[in-house]
Amino acid sequence: MITGASSGIGAAAARCFVEEGASVVLMARREERLRLLAGEIEEAGGRAAVVTGDVTDQADVERAVEVALAEFGTLDAAFNNAGQGTLGCRLHETEQAVFDRIMDVNVRGVWNCLRAQIRTMLTQDTGGAIVNTSSTAGLFATGAIAPYVAAKHAVLGLTKTAAAEYGDHGIRVNALVVGATRTDMLATALEAAGRRELDVVARAIQRRLADPVEVARAAAWLCSDQASFVTGGVVPVDGGYSAV
Ligand SMILES: NC(=O)c1ccc[n+]([C@@H]2O[C@H](COP(=O)([O-])OP(=O)(O)OC[C@H]3O[C@@H](n4cnc5c(N)ncnc54)[C@H](O)[C@@H]3O)[C@@H](O)[C@H]2O)c1
């Protein structure tokens, strides 16, 4: 189950997970885009189901889990990646509605997903693996707006707690600390803030944007049995941003 699968990192993850042999449930709000991606996957011989929905709505998230079970029998892995963020507005100028929406999508969205996915994984002998998308903003004040920085810190808290509570049940939960990545979200955020790509990568060792597939590969690895001894992890995929 991949949320935010209609573009960017989520869409790259869908292709990557399928290459690794997974059948995927694609969830996001834009049905048209999801259908195009599912069509592409099926043409290439993979299996994909589409669930149009909003991660802030528990019922939509539960529907995605139900579709995974109905179509594929089990929910083995989940990539809770849907998110929303922006740059360039200081804390005291940020509207309440922006705070509410950013917290709702980035925190409640992951919360909703974890609750529904873990409930299902607890009923499976095989457990499962979950990856949540945090950000360098989950560790630092990167220049993203304060609610986004706070929300991505919260994602790490949810990740560690879920990993600790369900490790005994064979459920691994990890978070990606994602650095600046070439996606619609980043392009929109840079434009809104009047900033250049170079500004957001200047601090990182590699001083470049990631391609979404570079993040997707890390998610695929964490969701796979190859990462069997990795849980509660805060895993940087950030070109070295968090190392210096
Ligand atoms: N691009 C970056 O530089 C960057 C850096 C760090 C972290 N991230 C994180 O990566 C994740 C993916 O973002 P992206 O860069 O691929 O951006 P994107 O805008 O291309 O993709 C975001 C996806 O989330 C979906 N989405 C947003 N709100 C949703 C909601 N309420 N319900 C369901 N789906 C929703 C969008 O439809 C889209 O599919 C986000 O969590 C983001 O915070 C991105």
The ligand as a Tripos MOL2 file, in Angstrom:
@<TRIPOS>MOLECULE
LIG
   44    48     1     0     0
SMALL
NO_CHARGES

@<TRIPOS>ATOM
      1 N1         10.2610   16.6520   -2.5250 N.am      1 LIG1
      2 C1         11.0200   16.9110   -1.4850 C.2       1 LIG1
      3 O1         11.9890   17.6760   -1.5790 O.2       1 LIG1
      4 C2         10.7190   16.2300   -0.1480 C.ar      1 LIG1
      5 C3         11.6880   16.3500    0.8690 C.ar      1 LIG1
      6 C4         11.4320   15.7300    2.0780 C.ar      1 LIG1
      7 C5         10.2620   15.0110    2.2700 C.ar      1 LIG1
      8 N2          9.3510   14.9350    1.2770 N.ar      1 LIG1
      9 C6          8.1350   14.1690    1.5360 C.3       1 LIG1
     10 O2          7.9680   13.2000    0.5410 O.3       1 LIG1
     11 C7          6.5980   12.8390    0.4550 C.3       1 LIG1
     12 C8          6.1700   12.8160   -0.9940 C.3       1 LIG1
     13 O3          6.2390   14.1130   -1.5230 O.3       1 LIG1
     14 P1          6.7150   14.4360   -3.0110 P.3       1 LIG1
     15 O4          7.9030   15.3050   -2.9040 O.co2     1 LIG1
     16 O5          6.7720   13.1940   -3.8050 O.co2     1 LIG1
     17 O6          5.5390   15.4200   -3.4580 O.3       1 LIG1
     18 P2          4.3460   15.2860   -4.4980 P.3       1 LIG1
     19 O7          3.5480   16.5170   -4.3110 O.co2     1 LIG1
     20 O8          4.8660   14.9450   -5.8570 O.co2     1 LIG1
     21 O9          3.5820   14.0170   -3.9560 O.3       1 LIG1
     22 C9          2.8010   14.0670   -2.8030 C.3       1 LIG1
     23 C10         1.7680   12.9990   -2.9410 C.3       1 LIG1
     24 O10         0.9450   12.9910   -1.7700 O.3       1 LIG1
     25 C11        -0.4050   13.0820   -2.1870 C.3       1 LIG1
     26 N3         -1.1970   13.6970   -1.1470 N.ar      1 LIG1
     27 C12        -1.0520   14.9300   -0.6140 C.ar      1 LIG1
     28 N4         -1.9880   15.1390    0.3260 N.ar      1 LIG1
     29 C13        -2.7440   14.0000    0.3610 C.ar      1 LIG1
     30 C14        -3.8610   13.6020    1.1090 C.ar      1 LIG1
     31 N5         -4.3990   14.4060    2.0210 N.pl3     1 LIG1
     32 N6         -4.3750   12.3660    0.9080 N.ar      1 LIG1
     33 C15        -3.8390   11.5330   -0.0100 C.ar      1 LIG1
     34 N7         -2.7680   11.8690   -0.7510 N.ar      1 LIG1
     35 C16        -2.2440   13.0780   -0.5700 C.ar      1 LIG1
     36 C17        -0.3640   13.8890   -3.4710 C.3       1 LIG1
     37 O11        -1.5360   13.7120   -4.2120 O.3       1 LIG1
     38 C18         0.8390   13.2420   -4.1240 C.3       1 LIG1
     39 O12         0.5030   11.9910   -4.6700 O.3       1 LIG1
     40 C19         5.8400   13.8440    1.3180 C.3       1 LIG1
     41 O13         5.5290   13.2540    2.5710 O.3       1 LIG1
     42 C20         6.8480   14.9570    1.5110 C.3       1 LIG1
     43 O14         6.6150   15.6830    2.6970 O.3       1 LIG1
     44 C21         9.5480   15.5090    0.0580 C.ar      1 LIG1
@<TRIPOS>BOND
     1     1     2 1
     2     2     3 2
     3     2     4 1
     4     4     5 ar
     5     4    44 ar
     6     5     6 ar
     7     6     7 ar
     8     7     8 ar
     9     8     9 1
    10     8    44 ar
    11     9    10 1
    12     9    42 1
    13    10    11 1
    14    11    12 1
    15    11    40 1
    16    12    13 1
    17    13    14 1
    18    14    15 2
    19    14    16 1
    20    14    17 1
    21    17    18 1
    22    18    19 2
    23    18    20 1
    24    18    21 1
    25    21    22 1
    26    22    23 1
    27    23    24 1
    28    23    38 1
    29    24    25 1
    30    25    26 1
    31    25    36 1
    32    26    27 ar
    33    26    35 ar
    34    27    28 ar
    35    28    29 ar
    36    29    30 ar
    37    29    35 ar
    38    30    31 1
    39    30    32 ar
    40    32    33 ar
    41    33    34 ar
    42    34    35 ar
    43    36    37 1
    44    36    38 1
    45    38    39 1
    46    40    41 1
    47    40    42 1
    48    42    43 1
@<TRIPOS>SUBSTRUCTURE
     1 LIG1         1 GROUP 0 **** ****
